[in-house]
Amino acid sequence: MGMKHTWGILGAGGIAAKFLGDLKLLPNARLHAVGSRSAERAAAFAAAHGIPKAYGSYEALAADPGIDIVYIATPHAGHYPHSLLCLDHGKAVLCEKPVAINRRQFERMVARAKEKKRFFMEALWTRFVPSFIKCKHLVESGAIGEVRLIESDFCFNAPVNPDGRLYNPRIGGGALLDIGLYPVFCALEFGGEIVDVKATAAFGRNGVDTACSMLLGHANGELSVLFCSMTTEGRVESVIHGSRGMVRLNRKWHTPTSIDLMPDHAPPQHFTFDEPGRGYQYEAVEAMKCLDEGKLESALWSWERSRQLITLLDQIREIAGITYPPEVEAV
Ligand SMILES: NC(=O)c1ccc[n+]([C@@H]2O[C@H](COP(=O)([O-])OP(=O)(O)OC[C@H]3O[C@@H](n4cnc5c(N)ncnc54)[C@H](OP(=O)(O)O)[C@@H]3O)[C@@H](O)[C@H]2O)c1
């Protein structure tokens, strides 16, 4: 076990509560404070989750000298300003996905992390969960031969709530950045360099994209078939097809799940993983390991990988016509 690290939580919302539940599983993590735009919400959240300190502004949280690392858990449009705020106060940052609204914002964030010499990582938790890591090992060890086709979806039927995060373009709502990011991530992880991008989106009443389908061509000829929707349920599976078999990350593939390996000429194998928690602890473990080792970025989910992901998301948005108000895109 590494050194103890003191965490601050920025934004007292849904994912913050889930994340800190898993953080409590880690003996080297100390949950110290929460910051909210409202002192009342901060106090209520702190009381509900046993957090010692509550701040009624994000600035006050960032200024607490007792915090080593801040988890940014605000809606998408908050990731850029809130990460900069914390880096400027000398904090390490684990920032929810997508890392930013666009690549320009991301480059500023990385530049600031370098300038301040502080750890910075996009909280792409799937990269660190045991089932996903096992699937990577299977594919990389040649269990399905050469990768030929990647199929991945993320669909769920979200209740229509024009004021909620998902449907509000002013805070970066929409299916692609919220959930479509995962299938795109899957294509990046299992396919080679991406040389061709096609995409089309469906839009809701207030202009946010409610679904997006994407076709990617990779340099070695493999193809990715990806889609997301927040107006219908879906399989939420990822299947990697190879020249000698297939491997499937089963339903809710982006979370800790099971895997089915289906070689063409050998019996199938089913892998299960029995671990406590929801799976958010693994990204926190990685962040603290990097802090222990004095690293500014993770080798598993590096700045370059986040850059590739946000660059692709920018490209898909351009092709599919997914836009945000200028203040959301601003750097
Ligand atoms: N990794 C995952 O599995 C996962 C799952 C869900 C969401 N996420 C990501 O986590 C982030 C937050 O999602 P969430 O579901 O937790 O969202 P949420 O509950 O709607 O909002 C999170 C918090 O952000 C703060 N906030 C700051 N500015 C806001 C604004 N203008 N409007 C609304 N809230 C604002 C609010 O906290 P205060 O009022 O206390 O300041 C709010 O409670 C998103 O980027 C999302 O993509 C990740």
The ligand as an SDF file (V2000), in Angstrom:
LIG
                    3D

 48 52  0  0  0  0  0  0  0  0999 V2000
  -17.8590    7.5150  -14.7880 N   0  0  0  0  0  0  0  0  0  0  0  0
  -19.1590    7.3240  -14.7400 C   0  0  0  0  0  0  0  0  0  0  0  0
  -19.6420    6.2030  -14.6460 O   0  0  0  0  0  0  0  0  0  0  0  0
  -20.0590    8.4790  -14.7460 C   0  0  0  0  0  0  0  0  0  0  0  0
  -21.3960    8.3050  -14.4320 C   0  0  0  0  0  0  0  0  0  0  0  0
  -22.2050    9.4200  -14.3840 C   0  0  0  0  0  0  0  0  0  0  0  0
  -21.6710   10.6570  -14.6940 C   0  0  0  0  0  0  0  0  0  0  0  0
  -20.3690   10.7940  -15.0140 N   0  0  0  0  0  0  0  0  0  0  0  0
  -19.8070   12.1020  -15.3210 C   0  0  0  0  0  0  0  0  0  0  0  0
  -19.7730   12.8540  -14.1200 O   0  0  0  0  0  0  0  0  0  0  0  0
  -20.1240   14.2020  -14.3590 C   0  0  0  0  0  0  0  0  0  0  0  0
  -21.2520   14.6030  -13.4470 C   0  0  0  0  0  0  0  0  0  0  0  0
  -22.3570   13.7470  -13.6440 O   0  0  0  0  0  0  0  0  0  0  0  0
  -23.5150   13.5520  -12.5540 P   0  0  0  0  0  0  0  0  0  0  0  0
  -24.4030   12.5100  -13.0600 O   0  0  0  0  0  0  0  0  0  0  0  0
  -22.9340   13.4410  -11.2190 O   0  0  0  0  0  0  0  0  0  0  0  0
  -24.2430   14.9540  -12.7260 O   0  0  0  0  0  0  0  0  0  0  0  0
  -25.2030   15.7530  -11.7470 P   0  0  0  0  0  0  0  0  0  0  0  0
  -25.5320   14.9370  -10.5560 O   0  0  0  0  0  0  0  0  0  0  0  0
  -26.2890   16.3250  -12.5590 O   0  0  0  0  0  0  0  0  0  0  0  0
  -24.2820   17.0290  -11.3960 O   0  0  0  0  0  0  0  0  0  0  0  0
  -23.1130   16.9570  -10.6930 C   0  0  0  0  0  0  0  0  0  0  0  0
  -22.9390   18.2170   -9.8560 C   0  0  0  0  0  0  0  0  0  0  0  0
  -22.3080   19.2240  -10.6080 O   0  0  0  0  0  0  0  0  0  0  0  0
  -22.5050   20.4690   -9.9580 C   0  0  0  0  0  0  0  0  0  0  0  0
  -22.7390   21.5370  -10.9350 N   0  0  0  0  0  0  0  0  0  0  0  0
  -21.8800   22.5310  -11.2290 C   0  0  0  0  0  0  0  0  0  0  0  0
  -22.3540   23.3410  -12.1620 N   0  0  0  0  0  0  0  0  0  0  0  0
  -23.5610   22.8750  -12.4800 C   0  0  0  0  0  0  0  0  0  0  0  0
  -24.5570   23.3030  -13.3790 C   0  0  0  0  0  0  0  0  0  0  0  0
  -24.4110   24.4030  -14.1230 N   0  0  0  0  0  0  0  0  0  0  0  0
  -25.6850   22.5900  -13.4560 N   0  0  0  0  0  0  0  0  0  0  0  0
  -25.8530   21.4840  -12.7230 C   0  0  0  0  0  0  0  0  0  0  0  0
  -24.9420   21.0140  -11.8400 N   0  0  0  0  0  0  0  0  0  0  0  0
  -23.8000   21.7050  -11.7210 C   0  0  0  0  0  0  0  0  0  0  0  0
  -23.6610   20.2590   -9.0040 C   0  0  0  0  0  0  0  0  0  0  0  0
  -23.1130   20.2250   -7.6990 O   0  0  0  0  0  0  0  0  0  0  0  0
  -23.2330   21.4360   -6.6740 P   0  0  0  0  0  0  0  0  0  0  0  0
  -24.5820   22.0040   -6.8930 O   0  0  0  0  0  0  0  0  0  0  0  0
  -23.0490   20.7360   -5.4100 O   0  0  0  0  0  0  0  0  0  0  0  0
  -22.1630   22.4040   -6.9640 O   0  0  0  0  0  0  0  0  0  0  0  0
  -24.1820   18.8830   -9.3630 C   0  0  0  0  0  0  0  0  0  0  0  0
  -24.7280   18.2180   -8.2800 O   0  0  0  0  0  0  0  0  0  0  0  0
  -20.4050   14.3010  -15.8480 C   0  0  0  0  0  0  0  0  0  0  0  0
  -19.2830   14.8060  -16.4900 O   0  0  0  0  0  0  0  0  0  0  0  0
  -20.6360   12.8750  -16.2960 C   0  0  0  0  0  0  0  0  0  0  0  0
  -20.2110   12.6300  -17.6190 O   0  0  0  0  0  0  0  0  0  0  0  0
  -19.5620    9.7280  -15.0420 C   0  0  0  0  0  0  0  0  0  0  0  0
  1  2  1  0
  2  3  2  0
  2  4  1  0
  4  5  1  0
  4 48  2  0
  5  6  2  0
  6  7  1  0
  7  8  2  0
  8  9  1  0
  8 48  1  0
  9 10  1  0
  9 46  1  0
 10 11  1  0
 11 12  1  0
 11 44  1  0
 12 13  1  0
 13 14  1  0
 14 15  2  0
 14 16  1  0
 14 17  1  0
 17 18  1  0
 18 19  2  0
 18 20  1  0
 18 21  1  0
 21 22  1  0
 22 23  1  0
 23 24  1  0
 23 42  1  0
 24 25  1  0
 25 26  1  0
 25 36  1  0
 26 27  1  0
 26 35  1  0
 27 28  2  0
 28 29  1  0
 29 30  1  0
 29 35  2  0
 30 31  1  0
 30 32  2  0
 32 33  1  0
 33 34  2  0
 34 35  1  0
 36 37  1  0
 36 42  1  0
 37 38  1  0
 38 39  2  0
 38 40  1  0
 38 41  1  0
 42 43  1  0
 44 45  1  0
 44 46  1  0
 46 47  1  0
M  CHG  2   8   1  16  -1
M  END
$$$$
